[in-house]
């Protein structure tokens, strides 16, 4: 039962952080996606509609209660800022099916269901971002 509560806390903190980013509506709210697999690595910063799509997909990930595979060689880093403060910093690995959070307060490796609609949407969005620029 305590593992379930811990995962629910992480999900809630992530939800509140992403919601705060969207609700503030300030023009300073951004999401930066870094393509970690690209050589050299490339970063793209988005605001408003594009940032909202990325945050909604991250917010909707269905956590599986594990850490996923332990290799964690992430393809992408997603960093959300609100009022110049980092409110979300996460690396996403679609091979291992996990996300490593560096911010918000709850840190660590969390596994997600790869066949979930939000995981597929996030993979599609991030792949399009890295392919389009």
N, C-alpha and C positions, 0 to 999 in steps of 0.2 A: 504494500500500500504506500510506503514512503517513496518508492521510486515513481509511482504514478503522481504523487503530490509534487515531487520535485520537477517532473516534466511539465505538469500543469503550470507551475510557477514560472518556468522558463518561457512557456508559450504565452502566458499572460504578460510578462515583462516585455517580450518581443512585440506583442500586439500593441501594448500601450506606447512603446517607443515609436513604432511605425505610425500609429494613429496620431501621435503628437506631431510628427513630421507633416502629415497631411492636413491636419486641422489648422495649424498655424497659418498656412496659406501665404507665408512670406516669400518674397522672390528669392530669398537666400536659401530656401530649402532645396537641396539637391541630392541626387543619387549618382555616385561615381561607380562605374563598372570597370574593373581592370581585367583584361584578358591575360591571365597568367601563363597560358600556354604559348602565346605569341612570342616570337623572338625578333626584336626586343618586345618586352611587354608593352601593351597599349592600354591607355585609360580613356574613357569617354564619360563626360559629365552630362547629366540630364536634369531637367526640372519639369515641373507641372505634369502634363499628361504622361510623358514617357516615364518619369520617375514614379508616378502613381501606379502604372502598370507593373513595374518591377516590384514595388513594395507590396502590392496586393498579392502577387504571385508568391513572394517570400512569406507573407503573412498566412497564406492559405496552405502552406506545406503541412502534410499530415505526418506527424512524428510517429516513429514506430517503437519508441521506448528503448532503443538500443543506441549504440554509438556508430552503427554502420560498420563497414570494413575499416580496419585500423590503418590502412596505407595512407589515406587522405593526401592525395596529390591533386589539389584543387585546380579546376580550369578557370574559375572566376573568383574575384573578390568584389563584394558589394559593400559600399560604404554610404550611409545616409547621414546627411548633415542638416541640422535645423539651427538657424541663427548662429552659424559657424561652429556649432558644437557637434561632435560625432555622436549620433544616437544609435547607430547600428554599424557594426564592422564585422563582416562575416566572409569566410571563404567557402565556396560551394564546390563539392566534388560529385559529379554525376556518375563516376565510375564506382566510387565507394558508397554512394547514396548517403552522404552526410554533409553537415554544415558545421564549421568550427567558428564559434562566436568569440570575438575579442571584446565586443561591446554590444549590448548594454552590460549592466552589472553581472548578470548571469553569464558566465563564460564556459566554454567547453565544447565538446564534440557531440552532436545530436544526429541520429540517423533518421532518415525519412523514407516513406514508401515511394519508390521510383515510378510506379505505375499510377499514382494518384494524379488527378487532373491538374492540380497546381504545380506539381513537380514537372510534368510534361510541358505546361505553359511556361514555367520559369526557364526550362532548358531551351525551349523554342525562342523565347525573348532574348536570352543571353547569346545564343548561337547567332541569331540575326544581327545583334549588335556587333559582335566580333567579325562577322562576315561582311557587313555593309560598309565598314569604314576603312 
